[in-house]
């Protein structure tokens, strides 16, 4: 039986475009430190191609960790979070819950890049919610609440703790 965090392929395609939008907003934080490193930008492009139906889930499952490895070439926490946001966006082809991971990491990256991080992260989440259409909202509402299902990224792992967990809870509460 598939995890409730997976979502159907059609719902994953819907949320992949939104996750790519979230990740792309913070991509400049990564590229400022590593302008010649294209793995995060490629991951976002692949998420968009998956959303358009140009790539299949099987091929993307094999490539989902590529952008995450790019975080090793930058030093600032904001740039690392931006790379991880792109990695989460590309992971949506595998599991829909990664869309919330992409958004959470994007808000974290935005917050880490500014002195008034809490306000900036909250503004990023507000943007994410404003740029979510109703089909995306409906698909994301199908996901279990953070920490209530252990069969995927919304379980008790990294996304459930700290600022990432706070960001996802804020997004899920607003759905």
C-alpha positions in Angstrom: 0.0 0.0 0.0 1.3 3.4 -0.9 2.1 6.0 1.8 -0.6 8.7 2.3 2.4 11.1 1.9 2.9 9.9 -1.7 -0.2 11.5 -3.3 -1.4 10.4 -6.7 0.8 11.1 -9.7 -1.6 13.8 -11.0 -1.6 15.5 -7.5 2.2 15.2 -7.4 2.4 16.9 -10.8 0.2 19.8 -9.5 2.2 20.4 -6.3 5.6 20.0 -8.1 5.1 23.3 -10.0 4.3 25.1 -6.7 7.3 23.5 -4.9 9.5 24.6 -7.8 8.1 28.2 -7.5 9.0 28.1 -3.8 12.5 26.8 -4.3 13.2 29.2 -7.2 12.5 32.2 -5.1 15.5 31.5 -2.8 17.8 30.0 -5.5 19.7 33.3 -5.8 20.9 32.7 -2.2 22.7 29.6 -3.4 23.9 31.0 -6.7 25.5 34.0 -5.0 27.9 31.6 -3.4 28.2 29.0 -6.2 27.3 30.7 -9.5 28.8 27.9 -11.6 27.0 25.1 -9.7 23.8 24.2 -11.6 22.4 21.2 -9.6 19.8 23.2 -7.7 18.7 25.1 -10.8 18.5 21.8 -12.7 16.5 20.2 -9.9 13.9 23.0 -10.1 13.8 22.7 -13.9 13.2 18.9 -13.5 10.4 19.5 -11.0 8.8 21.9 -13.5 9.3 19.3 -16.3 7.7 16.6 -14.1 4.8 19.0 -13.4 4.2 19.4 -17.2 4.3 15.6 -17.7 7.6 15.7 -19.6 9.4 13.4 -17.1 8.3 10.3 -15.3 8.4 9.5 -11.6 10.7 6.5 -12.0 13.5 8.6 -13.6 13.2 11.3 -11.1 13.3 9.0 -8.1 16.8 8.0 -9.1 17.9 11.7 -9.3 16.1 13.2 -6.2 19.2 13.6 -4.1 21.4 15.3 -6.6 20.5 18.9 -5.6 21.0 18.1 -1.9 24.6 17.2 -2.6 25.1 20.7 -4.0 24.7 22.1 -0.4 28.2 20.8 0.3 29.8 23.4 -2.0 28.4 26.4 -0.1 29.0 27.6 3.4 26.2 29.9 4.5 23.2 28.3 6.2 20.9 30.3 3.8 22.6 28.9 0.7 22.5 25.4 2.1 18.8 25.7 2.8 18.2 27.0 -0.7 19.9 23.9 -2.2 17.8 21.7 0.1 14.7 23.4 -1.0 15.5 22.6 -4.6 16.2 19.0 -3.6 12.9 18.8 -1.9 11.1 20.2 -5.0 12.7 17.6 -7.2 11.7 14.9 -4.7 8.0 15.6 -5.3 8.1 13.3 -8.3 8.7 10.5 -5.7 6.5 11.7 -2.9 4.1 14.6 -2.8 5.0 15.5 0.8 8.3 16.8 -0.4 6.4 19.9 -1.7 6.0 21.0 1.9 9.7 20.3 2.5 10.5 22.6 -0.5 8.4 25.4 1.0 9.7 24.9 4.5 13.3 25.0 3.4 12.6 28.1 1.2 11.2 30.0 4.1 14.1 28.9 6.3 16.6 30.1 3.6 14.8 33.4 3.3 14.8 33.9 7.0 18.5 32.9 7.4 19.5 35.5 4.8 18.1 38.5 6.6 18.7 40.1 10.0 15.0 40.1 10.8 14.7 36.4 9.9 11.4 35.6 11.6 9.6 38.4 9.8 11.2 37.5 6.5 10.4 33.8 6.8 6.7 34.6 7.7 6.5 36.8 4.6 7.9 34.0 2.5 5.2 31.6 3.8 2.6 34.2 3.1 3.8 34.5 -0.5 3.8 30.7 -0.8 0.2 30.5 0.4 -0.9 33.4 -1.9 0.6 31.6 -4.9 -1.0 28.3 -4.2 -4.1 27.7 -6.4 -7.1 25.7 -5.2 -6.1 22.4 -6.9 -2.7 22.6 -5.1 -4.4 23.4 -1.8 -6.7 20.5 -2.3 -3.8 18.1 -3.0 -1.8 19.3 0.0 -4.8 18.9 2.2 -4.7 15.2 1.4 -1.3 14.9 3.2 -1.3 13.8 6.8 -0.5 16.4 9.4 3.2 16.7 10.2 4.3 14.0 12.7 1.1 11.9 12.4 2.3 9.4 9.8 5.8 7.8 9.8 5.8 6.5 6.3 7.5 9.5 4.6 9.2 12.9 5.1 6.4 14.2 7.2 7.1 11.6 9.9 9.3 12.2 12.9 12.4 13.1 10.9 14.2 16.3 10.0 11.2 18.1 8.5 9.2 17.6 11.7 11.6 19.5 14.0 12.8 23.0 14.5 12.1 25.8 12.1 11.2 23.4 9.3 8.5 21.8 11.4 7.2 25.2 12.4 7.1 26.3 8.8 5.2 23.2 7.7 2.7 23.4 10.6 2.0 27.0 9.6 1.4 26.0 6.0 -0.8 23.1 6.9 -2.8 25.2 9.3 -3.5 27.7 6.5 -4.7 25.1 4.0 
